[in-house]
Amino acid sequence: MLIVQIEKLREGMQLAEDVCYTDATKMETLFQKGVFLSSAMIDMLKEKGIKQVRIEGGGKISDDYKTVLVEYEKPKVNENISRALSDLNEIFDCNEEIKELSKTAVEKVDNIADSIVADFSENSDFLANHMIALQTYDDYTYKHCLRVAMMSASVCTELGLSQNEIKETVVSGLLHDIGKSNIDHDIIIKPGKLTDAEFAEIKKHPLIGYNILKASGDYSENILAGVLFHQEKFDGTGYPMGIAGEKIPLIARILTVCDVFDALTSNRPYRVPWSVPETEEYILGGSGTHFDLNVTKAFLRAFNPYPVGSIVELSDRRHGVVIKHNDNVLRPVVRIMASSVEELDLMNDFKYLSITIKGLYTGEV
């Protein structure tokens, strides 16, 4: 399997996994695993803003790919995620100012959490298959919350937490920014640097969200803690309470990493998104100050910037395919793309410690 940038796709390449896309409230599976790509399919992927896909090795042209195209012209709707997007949209955007959560809203969030936990337990590729599709240009608060919830489920699994702890973290992730519904919307969407007064307003959202959930009487202290403390920093310089280290509940430490990662890798009116590798370098660099190191390591294991099959460019200008991971996922084992077979262990072989991955390779496959 190889991960190929959209510009480098060719007719006859075979998809190694489903390709998904979302608009504001609906997720569609554009093409399913195993399909051989035609030029029309590739054009559709480009129109939808898909950046990369996973393909099987080889890529021979199928004689019947035109038949396959007809079969998959109508996208398949991913009902779980579509329902989640629609329900979260209704909770976040269809209330100008949320004073309290209705019983219906509480039930919807609970159902979404159950679906996410079930999807993760049934399909280990769930995150990789759907996270990118959820990061389209128009980024809504509820889509951000859904992504944070999904990522947090994966981190919880890496940390070996119980099913109940995973579900509580997912629920807290789904609702961690609900307090922003009571902040002036112009401040939330401002395409530039906030004034001190505006930032002071933003800093109120964890406590507002906590109070909304507390008033409902339907959420555990752990879920409430995730919402209240997700903006705290490990060194005590965060808000709203300025607590530090392991005094910050684990659920909040998990959400903090996922929240920052998603914010930096998402489109914003005032900046382009960061790449996954540079964002993870930033998070790793902030461990011990902004982030909990153990949570960061779990996050890196769960959301690897260089999955097996990634084609990467090295700092010595060579290109290779990632074939194996080390404990530090930013330093994998790479097989060089050349006439002679050579494998580089970027972490454990001292000859290669000076070589780094510059990023995904965008040249010809």
Secondary structure, DSSP 8 states (H G I E B T S, - for coil): -EEEEGGG--TT-BBSS-EEEE-SS-EEEEE-TT-B--HHHHHHHHHTT--EEEE-SS----TTHHHHHHHTSS-EE-HHHHHHHHHHHHHHHS-SS-SS--HHHHHHHHHHHHHHHHHHHH-TTHHHHHTGGG--SS--HHHHHHHHHHHHHHHHHHTT--HHHHHHHHHHHHHTTGGGGGS-HHHHT-SS---HHHHHHHTTHHHHHHHHHHHHT-S-HHHHHHHHHTT--TTS--SSS---GGGS-HHHHHHHHHHHHHHHHS-BTTB----HHHHHHHHHHTBTTTB-HHHHHHHHHHS-SS-TTBEEEETTS-EEEEEE--SSTTS-EEEE-SSS--EEETTT-GGGTT--EEEE--S--
